[in-house]
């Protein structure tokens, strides 16, 4: 297991080295140099970054605590099946990042220019794209769970638990992608309260709800149903708040739809 940790550290260090080499090369548009540190800039960065780190912590904490619940219910084989299935959920993050990273700049630029309606339209369009991609993956995993699980083992208990997880939680992956994409958009808006609340809602439903249904039924599928419900609420709650204009502290006033191309410039 130590090899996995070493691999993460080495690949992260290699990535940082490659990016730093480009940043200091003659091809870079930026010219880094030593300068006096600014407290105001630290505040601007941490105002979004430190709060945004809570979202990552919530996701990791949700998986860690639900892993403990699965372990109590089904033992190590069940943990192996759940962990293998949940790994697919983690792999959705870099996929959505490809959409979410540009949204940070697009939403932030349009809000800075006073184009609130356009910023909302961009965010919701990105969220819809993320929903479509991640939902397709989730439905495929639910339909053919063995195609993913079989890459990691052939233990019957592991396969049975992993298949149950993917069949129940996989169809909710689209809502995870939707919420995650809108989390990136909220970074651009500088409004991270709603993503944090959405993540907290997911955490409570998945962990507390999973624990309660396990105590009541003793059934792992009901635990997975709680996880699925948490993902749905995460995406729906955040999408609803963003669409309502919560970024701007007021209800969204609807206007006639205007093509984005006509607003350029």
TORKOL-4160 file (C-alpha; in steps of 0.2 Angstrom, whole numbers, padded with zeros to 4 digits, m for minus):
265
<pt num="1" X="0000" Y="0000" Z="0000"/>
<pt num="2" X="0015" Y="0012" Z="0003"/>
<pt num="3" X="0018" Y="0011" Z="m0016"/>
<pt num="4" X="0001" Y="0020" Z="m0019"/>
<pt num="5" X="0006" Y="0034" Z="m0008"/>
<pt num="6" X="0024" Y="0036" Z="m0015"/>
<pt num="7" X="0016" Y="0036" Z="m0033"/>
<pt num="8" X="0004" Y="0051" Z="m0028"/>
<pt num="9" X="0019" Y="0061" Z="m0021"/>
<pt num="10" X="0030" Y="0057" Z="m0036"/>
<pt num="11" X="0018" Y="0061" Z="m0049"/>
<pt num="12" X="0012" Y="0077" Z="m0040"/>
<pt num="13" X="0030" Y="0083" Z="m0039"/>
<pt num="14" X="0033" Y="0079" Z="m0057"/>
<pt num="15" X="0018" Y="0089" Z="m0062"/>
<pt num="16" X="0023" Y="0103" Z="m0052"/>
<pt num="17" X="0041" Y="0103" Z="m0059"/>
<pt num="18" X="0034" Y="0102" Z="m0077"/>
<pt num="19" X="0023" Y="0117" Z="m0074"/>
<pt num="20" X="0036" Y="0127" Z="m0065"/>
<pt num="21" X="0048" Y="0124" Z="m0080"/>
<pt num="22" X="0036" Y="0131" Z="m0092"/>
<pt num="23" X="0031" Y="0146" Z="m0081"/>
<pt num="24" X="0050" Y="0151" Z="m0080"/>
<pt num="25" X="0053" Y="0147" Z="m0098"/>
<pt num="26" X="0053" Y="0161" Z="m0112"/>
<pt num="27" X="0037" Y="0154" Z="m0119"/>
<pt num="28" X="0027" Y="0159" Z="m0104"/>
<pt num="29" X="0017" Y="0175" Z="m0104"/>
<pt num="30" X="0021" Y="0178" Z="m0086"/>
<pt num="31" X="0038" Y="0183" Z="m0079"/>
<pt num="32" X="0039" Y="0177" Z="m0060"/>
<pt num="33" X="0050" Y="0187" Z="m0049"/>
<pt num="34" X="0052" Y="0190" Z="m0030"/>
<pt num="35" X="0042" Y="0203" Z="m0023"/>
<pt num="36" X="0035" Y="0209" Z="m0006"/>
<pt num="37" X="0020" Y="0198" Z="0000"/>
<pt num="38" X="0003" Y="0206" Z="0001"/>
<pt num="39" X="m0009" Y="0203" Z="0015"/>
<pt num="40" X="m0023" Y="0209" Z="0004"/>
<pt num="41" X="m0019" Y="0196" Z="m0009"/>
<pt num="42" X="m0018" Y="0182" Z="0004"/>
<pt num="43" X="m0035" Y="0187" Z="0010"/>
<pt num="44" X="m0042" Y="0187" Z="m0008"/>
<pt num="45" X="m0035" Y="0170" Z="m0012"/>
<pt num="46" X="m0040" Y="0162" Z="0005"/>
<pt num="47" X="m0057" Y="0170" Z="0005"/>
<pt num="48" X="m0061" Y="0158" Z="m0009"/>
<pt num="49" X="m0048" Y="0144" Z="m0008"/>
<pt num="50" X="m0049" Y="0141" Z="0011"/>
<pt num="51" X="m0068" Y="0139" Z="0010"/>
<pt num="52" X="m0067" Y="0129" Z="m0006"/>
<pt num="53" X="m0055" Y="0117" Z="0003"/>
<pt num="54" X="m0070" Y="0112" Z="0014"/>
<pt num="55" X="m0079" Y="0105" Z="m0001"/>
<pt num="56" X="m0065" Y="0093" Z="m0005"/>
<pt num="57" X="m0065" Y="0088" Z="0014"/>
<pt num="58" X="m0084" Y="0085" Z="0014"/>
<pt num="59" X="m0082" Y="0073" Z="m0001"/>
<pt num="60" X="m0068" Y="0064" Z="0007"/>
<pt num="61" X="m0076" Y="0063" Z="0024"/>
<pt num="62" X="m0092" Y="0057" Z="0016"/>
<pt num="63" X="m0083" Y="0042" Z="0008"/>
<pt num="64" X="m0073" Y="0038" Z="0023"/>
<pt num="65" X="m0088" Y="0038" Z="0035"/>
<pt num="66" X="m0098" Y="0028" Z="0023"/>
<pt num="67" X="m0084" Y="0016" Z="0021"/>
<pt num="68" X="m0084" Y="0013" Z="0040"/>
<pt num="69" X="m0103" Y="0010" Z="0039"/>
<pt num="70" X="m0101" Y="m0003" Z="0025"/>
<pt num="71" X="m0087" Y="m0011" Z="0035"/>
<pt num="72" X="m0098" Y="m0013" Z="0050"/>
<pt num="73" X="m0112" Y="m0020" Z="0039"/>
<pt num="74" X="m0103" Y="m0032" Z="0028"/>
<pt num="75" X="m0084" Y="m0034" Z="0033"/>
<pt num="76" X="m0069" Y="m0032" Z="0022"/>
<pt num="77" X="m0076" Y="m0040" Z="0006"/>
<pt num="78" X="m0090" Y="m0028" Z="0006"/>
<pt num="79" X="m0078" Y="m0013" Z="0009"/>
<pt num="80" X="m0068" Y="m0019" Z="m0006"/>
<pt num="81" X="m0083" Y="m0019" Z="m0017"/>
<pt num="82" X="m0089" Y="m0002" Z="m0011"/>
<pt num="83" X="m0072" Y="0005" Z="m0012"/>
<pt num="84" X="m0070" Y="m0001" Z="m0030"/>
<pt num="85" X="m0087" Y="0006" Z="m0035"/>
<pt num="86" X="m0084" Y="0023" Z="m0026"/>
<pt num="87" X="m0067" Y="0025" Z="m0035"/>
<pt num="88" X="m0077" Y="0027" Z="m0051"/>
<pt num="89" X="m0086" Y="0042" Z="m0042"/>
<pt num="90" X="m0069" Y="0050" Z="m0038"/>
<pt num="91" X="m0064" Y="0048" Z="m0056"/>
<pt num="92" X="m0078" Y="0059" Z="m0061"/>
<pt num="93" X="m0069" Y="0074" Z="m0053"/>
<pt num="94" X="m0055" Y="0076" Z="m0065"/>
<pt num="95" X="m0068" Y="0074" Z="m0079"/>
<pt num="96" X="m0079" Y="0088" Z="m0072"/>
<pt num="97" X="m0064" Y="0099" Z="m0069"/>
<pt num="98" X="m0061" Y="0100" Z="m0087"/>
<pt num="99" X="m0078" Y="0110" Z="m0088"/>
<pt num="100" X="m0077" Y="0118" Z="m0071"/>
<pt num="101" X="m0060" Y="0126" Z="m0073"/>
<pt num="102" X="m0065" Y="0137" Z="m0088"/>
<pt num="103" X="m0081" Y="0141" Z="m0079"/>
<pt num="104" X="m0071" Y="0150" Z="m0065"/>
<pt num="105" X="m0064" Y="0162" Z="m0077"/>
<pt num="106" X="m0080" Y="0164" Z="m0088"/>
<pt num="107" X="m0092" Y="0167" Z="m0073"/>
<pt num="108" X="m0080" Y="0178" Z="m0064"/>
<pt num="109" X="m0077" Y="0189" Z="m0080"/>
<pt num="110" X="m0095" Y="0191" Z="m0083"/>
<pt num="111" X="m0100" Y="0195" Z="m0066"/>
<pt num="112" X="m0086" Y="0208" Z="m0065"/>
<pt num="113" X="m0093" Y="0216" Z="m0081"/>
<pt num="114" X="m0110" Y="0216" Z="m0074"/>
<pt num="115" X="m0117" Y="0203" Z="m0085"/>
<pt num="116" X="m0126" Y="0193" Z="m0071"/>
<pt num="117" X="m0139" Y="0185" Z="m0082"/>
<pt num="118" X="m0125" Y="0179" Z="m0094"/>
<pt num="119" X="m0114" Y="0172" Z="m0080"/>
<pt num="120" X="m0129" Y="0162" Z="m0074"/>
<pt num="121" X="m0133" Y="0155" Z="m0091"/>
<pt num="122" X="m0114" Y="0150" Z="m0093"/>
<pt num="123" X="m0114" Y="0142" Z="m0076"/>
<pt num="124" X="m0131" Y="0132" Z="m0079"/>
<pt num="125" X="m0125" Y="0127" Z="m0097"/>
<pt num="126" X="m0109" Y="0120" Z="m0090"/>
<pt num="127" X="m0119" Y="0111" Z="m0076"/>
<pt num="128" X="m0130" Y="0103" Z="m0089"/>
<pt num="129" X="m0115" Y="0097" Z="m0099"/>
<pt num="130" X="m0107" Y="0090" Z="m0083"/>
<pt num="131" X="m0124" Y="0081" Z="m0079"/>
<pt num="132" X="m0125" Y="0073" Z="m0096"/>
<pt num="133" X="m0107" Y="0067" Z="m0096"/>
<pt num="134" X="m0107" Y="0060" Z="m0078"/>
<pt num="135" X="m0125" Y="0053" Z="m0079"/>
<pt num="136" X="m0120" Y="0043" Z="m0095"/>
<pt num="137" X="m0105" Y="0035" Z="m0085"/>
<pt num="138" X="m0116" Y="0032" Z="m0070"/>
<pt num="139" X="m0130" Y="0023" Z="m0081"/>
<pt num="140" X="m0117" Y="0013" Z="m0090"/>
<pt num="141" X="m0109" Y="0007" Z="m0074"/>
<pt num="142" X="m0126" Y="0003" Z="m0067"/>
<pt num="143" X="m0130" Y="m0007" Z="m0082"/>
<pt num="144" X="m0113" Y="m0016" Z="m0083"/>
<pt num="145" X="m0105" Y="m0016" Z="m0066"/>
<pt num="146" X="m0094" Y="m0031" Z="m0070"/>
<pt num="147" X="m0085" Y="m0021" Z="m0083"/>
<pt num="148" X="m0078" Y="m0009" Z="m0070"/>
<pt num="149" X="m0077" Y="m0021" Z="m0055"/>
<pt num="150" X="m0069" Y="m0035" Z="m0065"/>
<pt num="151" X="m0054" Y="m0024" Z="m0068"/>
<pt num="152" X="m0049" Y="m0025" Z="m0049"/>
<pt num="153" X="m0054" Y="m0043" Z="m0043"/>
<pt num="154" X="m0065" Y="m0058" Z="m0045"/>
<pt num="155" X="m0071" Y="m0061" Z="m0027"/>
<pt num="156" X="m0089" Y="m0065" Z="m0027"/>
<pt num="157" X="m0093" Y="m0055" Z="m0011"/>
<pt num="158" X="m0083" Y="m0040" Z="m0018"/>
<pt num="159" X="m0092" Y="m0041" Z="m0035"/>
<pt num="160" X="m0109" Y="m0042" Z="m0027"/>
<pt num="161" X="m0107" Y="m0027" Z="m0015"/>
<pt num="162" X="m0099" Y="m0017" Z="m0029"/>
<pt num="163" X="m0113" Y="m0021" Z="m0041"/>
<pt num="164" X="m0126" Y="m0016" Z="m0029"/>
<pt num="165" X="m0118" Y="0000" Z="m0026"/>
<pt num="166" X="m0116" Y="0005" Z="m0044"/>
<pt num="167" X="m0134" Y="m0001" Z="m0048"/>
<pt num="168" X="m0141" Y="0010" Z="m0035"/>
<pt num="169" X="m0129" Y="0025" Z="m0034"/>
<pt num="170" X="m0123" Y="0025" Z="m0052"/>
<pt num="171" X="m0139" Y="0033" Z="m0059"/>
<pt num="172" X="m0136" Y="0048" Z="m0047"/>
<pt num="173" X="m0119" Y="0052" Z="m0054"/>
<pt num="174" X="m0126" Y="0065" Z="m0065"/>
<pt num="175" X="m0132" Y="0075" Z="m0050"/>
<pt num="176" X="m0114" Y="0074" Z="m0043"/>
<pt num="177" X="m0107" Y="0081" Z="m0059"/>
<pt num="178" X="m0120" Y="0095" Z="m0059"/>
<pt num="179" X="m0116" Y="0100" Z="m0041"/>
<pt num="180" X="m0097" Y="0099" Z="m0044"/>
<pt num="181" X="m0098" Y="0109" Z="m0059"/>
<pt num="182" X="m0108" Y="0123" Z="m0051"/>
<pt num="183" X="m0096" Y="0122" Z="m0036"/>
<pt num="184" X="m0082" Y="0128" Z="m0049"/>
<pt num="185" X="m0094" Y="0141" Z="m0056"/>
<pt num="186" X="m0097" Y="0147" Z="m0038"/>
<pt num="187" X="m0079" Y="0150" Z="m0036"/>
<pt num="188" X="m0079" Y="0161" Z="m0051"/>
<pt num="189" X="m0093" Y="0171" Z="m0043"/>
<pt num="190" X="m0084" Y="0171" Z="m0026"/>
<pt num="191" X="m0100" Y="0164" Z="m0018"/>
<pt num="192" X="m0095" Y="0147" Z="m0009"/>
<pt num="193" X="m0108" Y="0147" Z="0005"/>
<pt num="194" X="m0121" Y="0137" Z="m0006"/>
<pt num="195" X="m0109" Y="0124" Z="m0012"/>
<pt num="196" X="m0103" Y="0121" Z="0006"/>
<pt num="197" X="m0121" Y="0120" Z="0012"/>
<pt num="198" X="m0125" Y="0108" Z="m0002"/>
<pt num="199" X="m0110" Y="0097" Z="0003"/>
<pt num="200" X="m0115" Y="0097" Z="0021"/>
<pt num="201" X="m0133" Y="0092" Z="0016"/>
<pt num="202" X="m0126" Y="0077" Z="0006"/>
<pt num="203" X="m0114" Y="0072" Z="0020"/>
<pt num="204" X="m0129" Y="0072" Z="0033"/>
<pt num="205" X="m0140" Y="0062" Z="0022"/>
<pt num="206" X="m0127" Y="0050" Z="0016"/>
<pt num="207" X="m0119" Y="0047" Z="0033"/>
<pt num="208" X="m0132" Y="0049" Z="0046"/>
<pt num="209" X="m0146" Y="0043" Z="0034"/>
<pt num="210" X="m0135" Y="0028" Z="0030"/>
<pt num="211" X="m0132" Y="0024" Z="0048"/>
<pt num="212" X="m0150" Y="0025" Z="0053"/>
<pt num="213" X="m0156" Y="0014" Z="0039"/>
<pt num="214" X="m0143" Y="0001" Z="0043"/>
<pt num="215" X="m0149" Y="0001" Z="0061"/>
<pt num="216" X="m0167" Y="m0001" Z="0055"/>
<pt num="217" X="m0165" Y="m0014" Z="0041"/>
<pt num="218" X="m0147" Y="m0021" Z="0042"/>
<pt num="219" X="m0147" Y="m0020" Z="0023"/>
<pt num="220" X="m0132" Y="m0013" Z="0013"/>
<pt num="221" X="m0143" Y="m0008" Z="m0002"/>
<pt num="222" X="m0153" Y="0004" Z="0009"/>
<pt num="223" X="m0136" Y="0012" Z="0014"/>
<pt num="224" X="m0132" Y="0014" Z="m0004"/>
<pt num="225" X="m0150" Y="0022" Z="m0007"/>
<pt num="226" X="m0145" Y="0035" Z="0006"/>
<pt num="227" X="m0129" Y="0038" Z="m0003"/>
<pt num="228" X="m0139" Y="0040" Z="m0019"/>
<pt num="229" X="m0151" Y="0052" Z="m0011"/>
<pt num="230" X="m0137" Y="0062" Z="m0004"/>
<pt num="231" X="m0130" Y="0065" Z="m0022"/>
<pt num="232" X="m0147" Y="0069" Z="m0029"/>
<pt num="233" X="m0150" Y="0082" Z="m0016"/>
<pt num="234" X="m0133" Y="0089" Z="m0018"/>
<pt num="235" X="m0135" Y="0093" Z="m0036"/>
<pt num="236" X="m0153" Y="0099" Z="m0035"/>
<pt num="237" X="m0151" Y="0110" Z="m0020"/>
<pt num="238" X="m0135" Y="0119" Z="m0028"/>
<pt num="239" X="m0143" Y="0120" Z="m0045"/>
<pt num="240" X="m0159" Y="0128" Z="m0038"/>
<pt num="241" X="m0150" Y="0141" Z="m0027"/>
<pt num="242" X="m0138" Y="0146" Z="m0042"/>
<pt num="243" X="m0153" Y="0147" Z="m0054"/>
<pt num="244" X="m0163" Y="0158" Z="m0041"/>
<pt num="245" X="m0149" Y="0171" Z="m0041"/>
<pt num="246" X="m0143" Y="0167" Z="m0024"/>
<pt num="247" X="m0125" Y="0172" Z="m0029"/>
<pt num="248" X="m0132" Y="0190" Z="m0030"/>
<pt num="249" X="m0142" Y="0189" Z="m0014"/>
<pt num="250" X="m0159" Y="0192" Z="m0022"/>
<pt num="251" X="m0171" Y="0182" Z="m0032"/>
<pt num="252" X="m0167" Y="0180" Z="m0050"/>
<pt num="253" X="m0177" Y="0192" Z="m0061"/>
<pt num="254" X="m0182" Y="0183" Z="m0077"/>
<pt num="255" X="m0179" Y="0192" Z="m0093"/>
<pt num="256" X="m0182" Y="0188" Z="m0111"/>
<pt num="257" X="m0169" Y="0175" Z="m0118"/>
<pt num="258" X="m0156" Y="0183" Z="m0128"/>
<pt num="259" X="m0143" Y="0173" Z="m0138"/>
<pt num="260" X="m0126" Y="0174" Z="m0130"/>
<pt num="261" X="m0118" Y="0179" Z="m0147"/>
<pt num="262" X="m0128" Y="0195" Z="m0147"/>
<pt num="263" X="m0121" Y="0200" Z="m0131"/>
<pt num="264" X="m0103" Y="0198" Z="m0136"/>
<pt num="265" X="m0094" Y="0215" Z="m0134"/>
